[in-house]
């Protein structure tokens, strides 16, 4: 089986590679999307998964495809499940 390295969850990627790199805050993103800041925080800190709806919101705000976000999230969740099963 080919192993694909998963470095970040979608939330970690959002937090470090998008928000921090661009000097944006979670509060700003919550306002742009129209959701609670707590939701953004929970996603960025892996306390909540990223839904397809949220991925579409990110696509609208940042122009990064929803497919990328949901694929990244799914790969990260699958890696964690495999780690727990091992």
C-alpha positions in Angstrom: 0.0 0.0 0.0 1.2 3.5 -0.8 1.4 5.7 2.2 0.4 9.4 1.9 2.0 11.7 4.5 -0.6 13.9 6.2 1.1 16.9 7.8 -1.9 19.0 8.9 -5.6 18.8 9.5 -7.6 21.2 7.4 -8.1 23.3 10.6 -4.4 23.4 11.3 -3.7 24.4 7.7 -6.3 27.1 7.9 -4.8 28.5 11.2 -1.1 28.4 10.3 -0.9 28.6 6.5 -3.8 30.9 5.8 -4.8 33.1 8.8 -1.4 33.5 10.4 0.6 33.9 7.1 -1.8 36.6 6.0 -2.0 38.3 9.3 -5.8 37.6 9.7 -7.7 36.7 12.8 -10.2 34.1 13.6 -12.6 36.9 14.6 -12.2 38.4 11.1 -12.9 35.0 9.4 -16.0 34.4 11.6 -17.4 37.8 10.6 -16.6 37.1 6.9 -18.4 33.7 7.0 -21.1 34.8 9.4 -20.5 32.2 12.2 -19.4 32.2 15.8 -15.7 32.8 16.5 -15.8 29.7 18.7 -16.6 27.6 15.6 -13.4 28.9 13.9 -11.4 28.3 17.0 -12.6 24.7 17.4 -11.9 23.9 13.8 -8.4 25.5 14.0 -7.6 23.5 17.2 -8.9 20.2 16.0 -11.8 20.1 18.4 -14.3 20.1 15.5 -14.1 18.7 12.0 -14.5 20.8 8.9 -17.8 20.3 7.2 -18.4 20.5 3.4 -20.5 23.6 4.0 -17.7 25.3 5.9 -15.3 24.3 3.1 -17.6 26.1 0.7 -17.5 29.2 2.9 -13.7 29.1 2.8 -13.7 28.7 -0.9 -15.8 31.8 -1.2 -13.6 33.8 1.2 -10.1 32.6 0.1 -10.7 31.2 -3.4 -9.2 27.8 -2.3 -11.3 25.0 -3.6 -13.8 23.3 -1.2 -12.5 20.0 -2.6 -9.0 20.7 -1.2 -10.4 21.5 2.2 -12.6 18.4 2.5 -9.9 16.1 1.0 -7.4 17.4 3.5 -9.9 16.9 6.4 -10.8 13.4 5.2 -7.2 12.3 4.9 -6.4 13.6 8.3 -9.4 11.8 9.9 -8.5 8.6 8.1 -4.9 8.8 9.3 -6.0 9.2 12.9 -8.4 6.3 12.6 -5.6 4.1 11.2 -3.3 5.2 14.0 -6.0 4.3 16.6 -6.6 0.9 15.0 -2.9 0.0 14.9 
